[in-house]
C-alpha cells in the first residue's frame, strides 16, 4: 500500500538542510539528473541529454537565515538519488558539510546538514527534527549576536 502511495505521490516528503549563503525567496528547481557512475555523482541539466537522464522537481523555501547560512525546507516532488544535494549546488547554495557537491567543512559538523524531517500521509503529519541541524543553527545565532 505505501509503495503505491509513493508512486502516486500521495505521500509528501520534506527535508531540512542548511546551505551556504543567503536564500531570500522560495524557489523551484526542475531539470534532468544525469549520473556519473564513476564519481557516484549527478549533474543537473535543463534538457534530457540521454535516455538515462531522470526528471527531477524540487521546491525549497527559507525558514531562517543568518548572514552566512540559510535553513531551508525542501519538498521533493520526485525522489532521485542526490536530488537535493545537486539542486542546492545548482542554485549556488551547497549544503554545509557536503564536500562532494561543493559544500564546505565546518567545525563541529560531522556530516552534510541534510535531514528528512517530515512526512505527510493521508493528512497525518510525522515530524522528526535533526539535533545536529538545530545545534548548528543555534550556534550560528549565538555567533551572529556576538558580532
DSSP file (Angstrom, degrees, kcal/mol; ACC not computed):
  #  RESIDUE AA STRUCTURE BP1 BP2  ACC     N-H-->O    O-->H-N    N-H-->O    O-->H-N    TCO  KAPPA ALPHA  PHI   PSI    X-CA   Y-CA   Z-CA
    1    1 A X     >        0   0    0      0, 0.0     4,-2.1     0, 0.0     5,-0.1   0.000 360.0 360.0 360.0 -45.5    0.0    0.0    0.0
    2    2 A X  H  >  +     0   0    0      1,-0.2     4,-2.5     2,-0.2     5,-0.2   0.888 360.0  54.6 -66.7 -37.3    2.8    2.5    0.9
    3    3 A X  H  > S+     0   0    0      1,-0.2     4,-2.3     2,-0.2    -1,-0.2   0.911 109.7  47.5 -61.0 -40.9    4.7    1.7   -2.3
    4    4 A X  H  > S+     0   0    0      2,-0.2     4,-2.2     1,-0.2    -1,-0.2   0.902 110.4  51.6 -66.0 -41.1    1.6    2.5   -4.3
    5    5 A X  H  <>S+     0   0    0     -4,-2.1     5,-3.0     2,-0.2     6,-0.7   0.891 109.5  50.7 -62.5 -39.0    1.1    5.7   -2.4
    6    6 A X  H ><5S+     0   0    0     -4,-2.5     3,-1.5     3,-0.2    -2,-0.2   0.942 110.4  48.8 -63.1 -47.0    4.7    6.7   -3.1
    7    7 A X  H 3<5S+     0   0    0     -4,-2.3    -2,-0.2     1,-0.3    -1,-0.2   0.867 112.8  47.9 -60.7 -36.5    4.3    6.0   -6.8
    8    8 A X  T 3<5S-     0   0    0     -4,-2.2    -1,-0.3    -5,-0.1    -2,-0.2   0.376 112.7-120.6 -86.9   4.6    1.0    8.1   -6.9
    9    9 A X  T < 5S+     0   0    0     -3,-1.5    -3,-0.2    -4,-0.2    -2,-0.1   0.826  71.8 134.8  60.2  34.3    2.7   10.9   -5.0
   10   10 A X      < +     0   0    0     -5,-3.0   112,-0.7    -6,-0.2     2,-0.5   0.534  56.8  70.7 -87.8  -7.9    0.2   10.6   -2.1
   11   11 A X  E    S-A  121   0A   0     -6,-0.7     2,-0.4   110,-0.1   110,-0.2  -0.950  76.1-149.5-110.1 123.1    3.0   10.9    0.4
   12   12 A X  E     -A  120   0A   0    108,-2.1   108,-2.0    -2,-0.5     2,-0.5  -0.789  10.4-159.2 -94.7 133.9    4.6   14.3    0.8
   13   13 A X  E     -AB 119  76A   0     63,-0.6    63,-1.8    -2,-0.4     2,-0.4  -0.946   9.1-175.4-118.1 128.8    8.3   14.2    1.8
   14   14 A X  E     -AB 118  75A   0    104,-2.7   104,-1.8    -2,-0.5   103,-1.4  -0.946   1.5-171.9-125.0 144.9   10.0   17.2    3.3
   15   15 A X  E     -AB 116  74A   0     59,-2.8    59,-3.0    -2,-0.4     2,-0.4  -0.886  13.6-143.6-126.7 157.9   13.7   17.8    4.3
   16   16 A X  E     +AB 115  73A   0     99,-2.7    99,-2.6    -2,-0.3     2,-0.3  -0.968  25.1 168.4-117.6 143.5   15.6   20.4    6.1
   17   17 A X  E     -AB 114  72A   0     55,-1.7    55,-3.2    -2,-0.4     2,-0.6  -0.991  31.7-132.1-148.8 154.7   19.1   21.5    5.2
   18   18 A X  E     - B   0  71A   0     95,-1.9    78,-2.7    -2,-0.3    95,-0.3  -0.945  31.7-171.1-106.7 123.8   21.5   24.2    6.0
   19   19 A X  E     -CB  95  70A   0     51,-2.7    51,-2.0    -2,-0.6    76,-0.2  -0.768  26.7-101.7-114.5 159.9   23.0   25.8    2.9
   20   20 A X  E    S+ B   0  69A   0     74,-2.5    49,-0.3    -2,-0.3    48,-0.1  -0.557  83.9  13.9 -77.6 141.7   25.8   28.3    2.4
   21   21 A X  S    S-     0   0    0     47,-3.4     2,-0.6    -2,-0.2    45,-0.2  -0.188  98.8 -54.7  88.0 179.0   24.8   31.8    1.6
   22   22 A X        -     0   0    0     45,-0.2     2,-0.6    43,-0.1    48,-0.1  -0.869  39.5-169.4-103.0 122.1   21.5   33.7    2.0
   23   23 A X        +     0   0    0     -2,-0.6    48,-0.1     1,-0.1    -4,-0.0  -0.956   9.9 174.9-107.8 113.7   18.4   32.4    0.2
   24   24 A X        +     0   0    0     -2,-0.6     2,-0.3     1,-0.1    -1,-0.1   0.806  57.7  39.5 -91.4 -32.3   15.8   35.1    0.4
   25   25 A X  S    S-     0   0    0     36,-0.1    -1,-0.1     1,-0.0    35,-0.0  -0.854  83.2-104.6-123.1 151.7   12.9   33.7   -1.6
   26   26 A X        +     0   0    0     -2,-0.3     2,-0.3    35,-0.1    35,-0.2  -0.325  48.4 176.4 -63.5 157.8   11.3   30.3   -2.1
   27   27 A X  E     -D   60   0A   0     33,-2.5    33,-2.6     2,-0.0     2,-0.4  -0.946  26.7-127.8-156.6 176.6   12.1   28.6   -5.4
   28   28 A X  E     -D   59   0A   0     -2,-0.3     2,-0.5    31,-0.2    31,-0.2  -0.989   9.0-160.6-133.9 139.5   11.9   25.6   -7.6
   29   29 A X  E     +D   58   0A   0     29,-3.1    29,-2.8    -2,-0.4     2,-0.4  -0.988  18.3 169.5-121.7 121.9   14.5   23.5   -9.4
   30   30 A X  E     +D   57   0A   0     -2,-0.5     2,-0.3    27,-0.2    27,-0.2  -0.981  22.9  96.4-128.7 143.4   13.4   21.4  -12.3
   31   31 A X  E     -D   56   0A   0     25,-1.9    25,-2.8    -2,-0.4     2,-0.5  -0.983  66.6 -60.3 171.0-161.5   15.6   19.6  -14.8
   32   32 A X  E     -DE  55  45A   0     13,-2.9    13,-2.3    -2,-0.3     2,-0.5  -0.957  36.3-144.1-119.0 127.2   17.2   16.3  -15.7
   33   33 A X  E     -DE  54  44A   0     21,-3.4    21,-2.3    -2,-0.5     2,-0.5  -0.790  13.0-166.1 -92.6 128.5   19.7   14.5  -13.5
   34   34 A X  E     - E   0  43A   0      9,-2.6     9,-1.9    -2,-0.5     2,-0.4  -0.967  14.9-138.4-116.4 123.5   22.5   12.7  -15.3
   35   35 A X  E     - E   0  42A   0     -2,-0.5     2,-0.8     7,-0.2     7,-0.2  -0.652   7.6-155.5 -90.0 133.6   24.5   10.2  -13.3
   36   36 A X  E  >> - E   0  41A   0      5,-3.4     5,-1.5    -2,-0.4     4,-1.4  -0.905  11.4-166.7 -99.9 101.7   28.3    9.9  -13.5
   37   37 A X  T  45S+     0   0    0     -2,-0.8    -1,-0.2     1,-0.2     3,-0.1   0.858  82.0  55.4 -61.0 -38.7   28.7    6.3  -12.3
   38   38 A X  T  45S+     0   0    0      1,-0.2    -1,-0.2    -3,-0.1    -2,-0.0   0.908 119.0  31.4 -63.0 -42.9   32.5    6.6  -11.8
   39   39 A X  T  45S-     0   0    0     -3,-0.2    -1,-0.2     2,-0.2    -2,-0.2   0.542 101.2-130.4 -91.6  -8.1   32.2    9.5   -9.4
   40   40 A X  T  <5 +     0   0    0     -4,-1.4     2,-0.3     1,-0.2    -3,-0.2   0.936  68.4 120.1  52.1  50.0   28.8    8.5   -8.0
   41   41 A X  E   < -E   36   0A   0     -5,-1.5    -5,-3.4    -7,-0.0     2,-0.3  -0.911  53.5-141.1-134.4 161.1   27.5   12.0   -8.6
   42   42 A X  E     -E   35   0A   0     -2,-0.3     2,-0.4    -7,-0.2    -7,-0.2  -0.892   7.4-153.5-120.5 157.4   24.7   13.5  -10.6
   43   43 A X  E     -E   34   0A   0     -9,-1.9    -9,-2.6    -2,-0.3     2,-0.4  -0.988  17.0-128.2-128.7 141.6   24.6   16.7  -12.6
   44   44 A X  E     -E   33   0A   0     -2,-0.4     2,-0.3   -11,-0.2   -11,-0.2  -0.719  27.2-176.9 -90.9 135.7   21.5   18.8  -13.4
   45   45 A X  E     -E   32   0A   0    -13,-2.3   -13,-2.9    -2,-0.4    -2,-0.0  -0.945  32.3-134.2-129.6 151.2   20.8   19.7  -17.0
   46   46 A X  S    S+     0   0    0     -2,-0.3     2,-0.3   -15,-0.2    -1,-0.1   0.673  92.2  39.3 -77.6 -16.5   18.0   21.8  -18.5
   47   47 A X  S    S-     0   0    0    -15,-0.1     2,-1.1   -16,-0.0   -15,-0.2  -0.924  94.1 -99.1-133.4 160.8   17.4   19.2  -21.2
   48   48 A X        -     0   0    0     -2,-0.3     3,-0.1     1,-0.2    -2,-0.0  -0.645  37.3-178.3 -79.7 102.7   17.3   15.4  -21.4
   49   49 A X        -     0   0    0     -2,-1.1     2,-0.3     1,-0.1    -1,-0.2   0.774  63.7  -2.3 -77.7 -26.9   20.7   14.6  -22.8
   50   50 A X  S >  S-     0   0    0     -3,-0.1     3,-1.3     1,-0.0    -1,-0.1  -0.950  79.0 -92.5-155.1 174.5   20.2   10.9  -23.0
   51   51 A X  T 3  S+     0   0    0     -2,-0.3    -2,-0.0     1,-0.3    -3,-0.0   0.705 119.0  58.9 -66.9 -20.0   17.7    8.1  -22.2
   52   52 A X  T 3  S+     0   0    0      2,-0.1    -1,-0.3   -17,-0.0   -17,-0.2   0.608  78.6 109.9 -86.2 -11.8   19.2    7.5  -18.7
   53   53 A X    <   -     0   0    0     -3,-1.3     2,-0.5   -19,-0.1   -19,-0.2  -0.383  59.5-147.8 -64.1 140.6   18.6   11.1  -17.6
   54   54 A X  E     -D   33   0A   0    -21,-2.3   -21,-3.4    -2,-0.1     2,-0.1  -0.945  11.7-121.6-118.3 132.1   15.9   11.3  -14.9
   55   55 A X  E     -D   32   0A   0     -2,-0.5     2,-0.3   -23,-0.2   -23,-0.2  -0.412  32.8-173.1 -67.5 140.2   13.5   14.2  -14.5
   56   56 A X  E     -D   31   0A   0    -25,-2.8   -25,-1.9    -2,-0.1     2,-0.4  -0.984  15.1-169.9-137.3 152.3   13.5   15.9  -11.1
   57   57 A X  E     +D   30   0A   0     -2,-0.3    20,-2.4   -27,-0.2    21,-1.0  -0.963  11.7 174.4-143.6 119.4   11.5   18.6   -9.4
   58   58 A X  E     -DF  29  76A   0    -29,-2.8   -29,-3.1    -2,-0.4     2,-0.4  -0.992  11.4-164.5-130.4 131.2   12.5   20.2   -6.1
   59   59 A X  E     -DF  28  75A   0     16,-2.4    16,-2.7    -2,-0.4     2,-0.3  -0.897  12.8-178.2-110.5 147.4   10.8   23.1   -4.2
   60   60 A X  E     -DF  27  74A   0    -33,-2.6   -33,-2.5    -2,-0.4     2,-0.3  -0.991  10.4-174.9-143.1 151.6   12.6   25.0   -1.4
   61   61 A X  E     - F   0  73A   0     12,-2.2    12,-2.7    -2,-0.3     2,-0.2  -0.991  29.9-113.8-145.6 140.4   11.8   27.8    1.0
   62   62 A X  E     + F   0  72A   0     -2,-0.3    10,-0.2    10,-0.2     3,-0.1  -0.514  27.6 176.5 -73.2 136.8   13.9   29.6    3.5
   63   63 A X  E    S-     0   0A   0      8,-3.4     2,-0.3     1,-0.4     9,-0.2   0.714  70.8  -4.0-104.2 -35.0   12.9   29.1    7.2
   64   64 A X  E     - F   0  71A   0      7,-1.3     7,-3.1     2,-0.0    -1,-0.4  -0.976  65.2-168.4-159.6 143.0   15.7   31.1    8.9
   65   65 A X  E     - F   0  70A   0     -2,-0.3     5,-0.2     5,-0.2     2,-0.2  -0.990   9.4-174.0-140.7 150.6   18.8   32.9    7.7
   66   66 A X        -     0   0    0      3,-2.9    75,-0.1    -2,-0.4    -2,-0.0  -0.571  54.0 -86.5-118.3-171.9   22.0   34.5    9.0
   67   67 A X  S    S+     0   0    0     -2,-0.2   -45,-0.2     1,-0.2     3,-0.1   0.727 126.3  28.0 -69.9 -19.0   24.5   36.4    7.0
   68   68 A X  S    S+     0   0    0      1,-0.2   -47,-3.4   -47,-0.1     2,-0.3   0.689 121.7  31.2-116.3 -25.6   26.3   33.2    6.1
   69   69 A X  E     -B   20   0A   0    -49,-0.3    -3,-2.9    68,-0.1     2,-0.4  -0.905  55.2-151.7-136.8 160.2   23.8   30.3    6.1
   70   70 A X  E     -BF  19  65A   0    -51,-2.0   -51,-2.7    -2,-0.3     2,-0.6  -0.998  13.0-141.6-135.0 132.3   20.2   29.6    5.4
   71   71 A X  E     -BF  18  64A   0     -7,-3.1    -8,-3.4    -2,-0.4    -7,-1.3  -0.827  31.7-168.4 -87.4 123.1   18.0   26.9    6.9
   72   72 A X  E     -BF  17  62A   0    -55,-3.2   -55,-1.7    -2,-0.6     2,-0.5  -0.838  24.4-143.3-114.6 149.9   15.7   25.6    4.1
   73   73 A X  E     -BF  16  61A   0    -12,-2.7   -12,-2.2    -2,-0.3     2,-0.4  -0.961  26.5-163.5-102.4 130.9   12.7   23.4    4.0
   74   74 A X  E     -BF  15  60A   0    -59,-3.0   -59,-2.8    -2,-0.5     2,-0.5  -0.956   8.4-160.6-120.4 131.6   12.8   21.2    0.8
   75   75 A X  E     -BF  14  59A   0    -16,-2.7   -16,-2.4    -2,-0.4     2,-0.5  -0.949  10.8-147.0-111.7 127.7    9.9   19.4   -0.7
   76   76 A X  E     +BF  13  58A   0    -63,-1.8   -63,-0.6    -2,-0.5   -18,-0.2  -0.804  21.4 175.2 -92.9 128.6   10.6   16.5   -3.2
   77   77 A X  S    S+     0   0    0    -20,-2.4     2,-0.3    -2,-0.5   -19,-0.2   0.593  83.5  29.6 -99.5 -19.1    8.2   16.0   -6.0
   78   78 A X  S    S-     0   0    0    -21,-1.0     2,-0.7     2,-0.1    -1,-0.3  -0.957  80.0-137.5-130.9 152.0   10.4   13.3   -7.4
   79   79 A X        +     0   0    0     -2,-0.3     2,-0.3    -3,-0.1   -23,-0.0  -0.693  37.5 159.9-115.5  80.7   12.7   11.1   -5.3
   80   80 A X    >   -     0   0    0     -2,-0.7     3,-1.9     1,-0.1     4,-0.3  -0.725  48.5 -94.5-103.0 149.9   16.0   10.9   -7.1
   81   81 A X  T 3  S-     0   0    0     -2,-0.3    -1,-0.1     1,-0.3    -2,-0.0  -0.420 109.6  -0.9 -60.9 128.4   19.4    9.9   -5.7
   82   82 A X  T 3> S+     0   0    0     -2,-0.2     4,-2.6     1,-0.1     5,-0.3   0.594  91.4 137.6  67.3  14.4   21.4   13.0   -4.8
   83   83 A X  H <> S+     0   0    0     -3,-1.9     4,-2.3     1,-0.2     5,-0.2   0.918  71.1  40.4 -58.2 -49.4   18.5   15.2   -6.0
   84   84 A X  H  > S+     0   0    0     -4,-0.3     4,-2.5     2,-0.2     5,-0.2   0.929 114.6  52.9 -67.7 -44.0   18.6   17.8   -3.1
   85   85 A X  H  > S+     0   0    0      1,-0.2     4,-1.7     2,-0.2    10,-0.2   0.923 115.1  40.0 -58.9 -46.8   22.4   17.9   -3.0
   86   86 A X  H  X S+     0   0    0     -4,-2.6     4,-2.8     2,-0.2    -1,-0.2   0.871 112.4  56.1 -72.3 -36.6   22.7   18.7   -6.7
   87   87 A X  H  X S+     0   0    0     -4,-2.3     4,-1.6    -5,-0.3    -2,-0.2   0.913 109.4  46.4 -61.2 -42.1   19.7   21.1   -6.7
   88   88 A X  H  <>S+     0   0    0     -4,-2.5     5,-2.7     2,-0.2     4,-0.2   0.896 113.6  48.0 -68.9 -39.2   21.3   23.2   -3.9
   89   89 A X  H ><5S+     0   0    0     -4,-1.7     3,-1.5    -5,-0.2    -2,-0.2   0.916 108.5  56.8 -62.1 -42.0   24.7   23.1   -5.7
   90   90 A X  H 3<5S+     0   0    0     -4,-2.8    -2,-0.2     1,-0.3    -1,-0.2   0.845 106.7  47.3 -60.1 -37.9   22.9   24.1   -8.9
   91   91 A X  T 3<5S-     0   0    0     -4,-1.6    -1,-0.3    -5,-0.1    -2,-0.2   0.410 122.6-105.0 -87.3   4.3   21.4   27.2   -7.4
   92   92 A X  T < 5S+     0   0    0     -3,-1.5     2,-0.2    -4,-0.2    -3,-0.2   0.665  94.6 102.1  86.2  16.8   24.7   28.2   -5.9
   93   93 A X      < -     0   0    0     -5,-2.7    -3,-0.1    -6,-0.2    -2,-0.1  -0.635  54.0-168.3-132.1  74.8   23.9   27.3   -2.3
   94   94 A X        -     0   0    0     -2,-0.2   -74,-2.5    -5,-0.2     2,-0.2  -0.211  32.4 -95.9 -64.4 156.7   25.6   23.9   -1.5
   95   95 A X  B >   -C   19   0A   0    -76,-0.2     3,-2.2   -10,-0.2   -76,-0.3  -0.522  43.3-104.1 -74.0 134.2   24.7   22.1    1.7
   96   96 A X  T 3  S+     0   0    0    -78,-2.7    17,-2.6     1,-0.3   -78,-0.2  -0.371 107.4  16.3 -58.2 130.9   27.0   22.7    4.6
   97   97 A X  T 3  S+     0   0    0      7,-2.6     2,-1.3    15,-0.2    -1,-0.3   0.361  91.3 118.1  86.8  -4.5   29.3   19.7    5.1
   98   98 A X    X > +     0   0    0     -3,-2.2     5,-3.0     1,-0.2     3,-1.0  -0.623  30.2 166.7 -97.0  76.9   28.6   18.2    1.6
   99   99 A X  G > 5 +     0   0    0     -2,-1.3     3,-1.4     1,-0.3    -1,-0.2   0.808  70.0  64.4 -62.3 -31.3   32.0   18.3    0.2
  100  100 A X  G 3 5S+     0   0    0      1,-0.3    -1,-0.3    -3,-0.2    -2,-0.1   0.840 110.9  36.9 -61.5 -33.5   31.1   16.1   -2.8
  101  101 A X  G < 5S-     0   0    0     -3,-1.0    -1,-0.3    -6,-0.1    -2,-0.2  -0.033 131.5 -83.7-112.8  29.2   28.7   18.8   -4.1
  102  102 A X  T < 5S+     0   0    0     -3,-1.4    -3,-0.2     1,-0.3    -8,-0.2   0.453  80.9 140.4  92.8   1.1   30.7   21.9   -3.2
  103  103 A X      < -     0   0    0     -5,-3.0    -1,-0.3    -8,-0.1     2,-0.2  -0.435  48.9-118.5 -77.9 153.5   29.8   22.4    0.5
  104  104 A X        -     0   0    0    -10,-0.2    -7,-2.6    -2,-0.1     2,-0.6  -0.550  19.5-115.5 -90.1 155.8   32.4   23.5    3.0
  105  105 A X        -     0   0    0     -2,-0.2     2,-0.3    -9,-0.1     5,-0.1  -0.811  36.7-166.0 -87.5 124.1   33.5   21.6    6.0
  106  106 A X    >   -     0   0    0     -2,-0.6     3,-1.7     3,-0.2     0, 0.0  -0.806  28.9 -91.1-112.0 153.4   32.6   23.5    9.1
  107  107 A X  T 3  S+     0   0    0     -2,-0.3     3,-0.1     1,-0.3    -1,-0.1  -0.324 111.0  14.2 -62.5 144.5   33.8   22.9   12.7
  108  108 A X  T 3  S+     0   0    0      1,-0.2     2,-0.6     2,-0.0    -1,-0.3   0.595  97.8 117.1  65.1  14.0   31.6   20.6   14.7
  109  109 A X    <   +     0   0    0     -3,-1.7    -1,-0.2     1,-0.1    -3,-0.2  -0.952  35.6 175.5-112.3 116.2   29.8   19.4   11.6
  110  110 A X        +     0   0    0     -2,-0.6     2,-0.3    -3,-0.1    -1,-0.1   0.565  65.5   9.9 -97.1 -10.8   30.4   15.6   11.0
  111  111 A X  S    S-     0   0    0    -15,-0.1   -13,-0.1   -13,-0.0     2,-0.1  -0.910  99.3 -60.8-153.1 177.1   28.2   15.1    8.0
  112  112 A X        -     0   0    0     -2,-0.3     2,-1.9   -15,-0.2   -15,-0.2  -0.443  50.5-120.5 -66.4 141.6   26.1   17.1    5.5
  113  113 A X  S    S+     0   0    0    -17,-2.6   -95,-1.9   -95,-0.3     2,-0.4  -0.521  71.9 120.4 -87.6  73.0   23.4   19.1    7.2
  114  114 A X  E     +A   17   0A   0     -2,-1.9     2,-0.4   -97,-0.2   -97,-0.2  -0.999  33.9 172.0-137.8 130.1   20.5   17.4    5.3
  115  115 A X  E     -A   16   0A   0    -99,-2.6   -99,-2.7    -2,-0.4     2,-0.8  -0.979  35.7-131.3-149.0 127.5   17.7   15.6    7.1
  116  116 A X  E     +A   15   0A   0     -2,-0.4  -101,-0.3  -101,-0.2     3,-0.1  -0.691  42.7 160.9 -73.2 111.7   14.4   14.0    6.1
  117  117 A X  E     +     0   0A   0   -103,-1.4    11,-2.6    -2,-0.8     2,-0.4   0.608  45.4  38.6-117.8 -12.3   12.2   15.6    8.8
  118  118 A X  E     -AG  14 127A   0   -104,-1.8  -104,-2.7     9,-0.2     2,-0.4  -0.983  46.4-178.7-148.6 134.6    8.6   15.4    7.8
  119  119 A X  E     -AG  13 126A   0      7,-2.2     7,-2.8    -2,-0.4     2,-0.5  -0.975  11.1-159.2-121.9 141.5    6.2   13.0    6.0
  120  120 A X  E     +AG  12 125A   0   -108,-2.0  -108,-2.1    -2,-0.4     2,-0.5  -0.974  16.3 174.4-121.6 116.6    2.5   13.7    5.4
  121  121 A X  E >  S-AG  11 124A   0      3,-2.5     3,-2.4    -2,-0.5  -110,-0.1  -0.982  71.3 -19.7-125.5 120.1    0.4   10.6    4.8
  122  122 A X  T 3  S-     0   0    0   -112,-0.7    -1,-0.1    -2,-0.5     3,-0.1   0.867 128.1 -52.1  50.5  40.7   -3.3   10.8    4.4
  123  123 A X  T 3  S+     0   0    0      1,-0.3     2,-0.4    -3,-0.0    -1,-0.3   0.368 112.7 121.2  81.3  -6.1   -3.3   14.2    6.0
  124  124 A X  E <   -G  121   0A   0     -3,-2.4    -3,-2.5     2,-0.0     2,-0.4  -0.778  53.5-144.6 -93.7 134.8   -1.3   13.0    9.1
  125  125 A X  E     -G  120   0A   0     -2,-0.4     2,-0.5    -5,-0.2    -5,-0.2  -0.838  12.9-170.2-104.6 132.0    2.0   14.7    9.7
  126  126 A X  E     -G  119   0A   0     -7,-2.8    -7,-2.2    -2,-0.4     2,-0.4  -0.984  12.3-174.7-121.5 120.9    5.0   12.9   11.1
  127  127 A X  E     +G  118   0A   0     -2,-0.5     2,-0.3    -9,-0.2    -9,-0.2  -0.938  16.8 169.4-123.6 137.4    7.9   15.1   12.2
  128  128 A X        -     0   0    0    -11,-2.6     2,-0.1    -2,-0.4    -2,-0.0  -0.848  21.4-154.5-144.7 105.6   11.4   14.2   13.4
  129  129 A X        -     0   0    0     -2,-0.3     2,-0.5     1,-0.1     3,-0.1  -0.431  19.5-113.0 -83.7 157.0   13.9   17.1   13.6
  130  130 A X     >  -     0   0    0      1,-0.2     4,-2.2    -2,-0.1     5,-0.2  -0.765  13.3-157.1 -90.4 124.2   17.7   16.8   13.4
  131  131 A X  H  > S+     0   0    0     -2,-0.5     4,-2.8     2,-0.2     5,-0.2   0.888  95.1  54.9 -65.3 -38.5   19.5   17.6   16.6
  132  132 A X  H  > S+     0   0    0      2,-0.2     4,-2.2     1,-0.2    -1,-0.2   0.912 109.9  45.4 -64.0 -42.1   22.7   18.3   14.6
  133  133 A X  H  > S+     0   0    0      2,-0.2     4,-2.7     1,-0.2     5,-0.2   0.933 113.5  50.1 -65.4 -45.0   20.9   20.9   12.4
  134  134 A X  H  X S+     0   0    0     -4,-2.2     4,-2.5     1,-0.2    -2,-0.2   0.929 112.4  46.9 -59.1 -46.0   19.2   22.5   15.4
  135  135 A X  H  X S+     0   0    0     -4,-2.8     4,-2.2     2,-0.2    -1,-0.2   0.888 112.5  49.8 -64.4 -39.3   22.6   22.8   17.3
  136  136 A X  H  X S+     0   0    0     -4,-2.2     4,-2.1    -5,-0.2    -2,-0.2   0.940 112.6  46.4 -64.6 -47.0   24.3   24.2   14.2
  137  137 A X  H  X S+     0   0    0     -4,-2.7     4,-2.3     1,-0.2    -2,-0.2   0.908 113.1  50.1 -62.3 -42.4   21.6   26.9   13.6
  138  138 A X  H  X S+     0   0    0     -4,-2.5     4,-2.0    -5,-0.2    -1,-0.2   0.894 109.6  50.8 -63.5 -39.2   21.6   27.8   17.4
  139  139 A X  H  X S+     0   0    0     -4,-2.2     4,-2.2     2,-0.2    -1,-0.2   0.867 109.6  50.7 -67.6 -34.9   25.4   28.1   17.3
  140  140 A X  H  X S+     0   0    0     -4,-2.1     4,-2.8     2,-0.2     5,-0.2   0.928 108.5  51.9 -65.6 -44.9   25.2   30.4   14.3
  141  141 A X  H  X S+     0   0    0     -4,-2.3     4,-1.5     1,-0.2    -2,-0.2   0.901 110.2  48.6 -59.4 -41.0   22.6   32.6   16.0
  142  142 A X  H  X S+     0   0    0     -4,-2.0     4,-1.3     2,-0.2    -1,-0.2   0.925 112.3  48.7 -63.4 -44.8   24.9   32.9   19.1
  143  143 A X  H  X S+     0   0    0     -4,-2.2     4,-0.9     1,-0.2     3,-0.2   0.894 110.5  50.5 -62.1 -41.1   27.9   33.8   16.9
  144  144 A X  H  < S+     0   0    0     -4,-2.8    -1,-0.2     1,-0.2    -2,-0.2   0.808 107.8  53.3 -70.6 -27.8   25.9   36.5   15.0
  145  145 A X  H  < S+     0   0    0     -4,-1.5    -1,-0.2    -5,-0.2    -2,-0.2   0.787 103.6  57.9 -74.9 -26.2   24.6   38.1   18.2
  146  146 A X  H  <        0   0    0     -4,-1.3    -1,-0.2     1,-0.2    -2,-0.2   0.766 360.0 360.0 -73.1 -24.4   28.2   38.4   19.5
  147  147 A X     <        0   0    0     -4,-0.9    -1,-0.2    -3,-0.2    -2,-0.1   0.477 360.0 360.0 -82.2 360.0   29.3   40.5   16.5
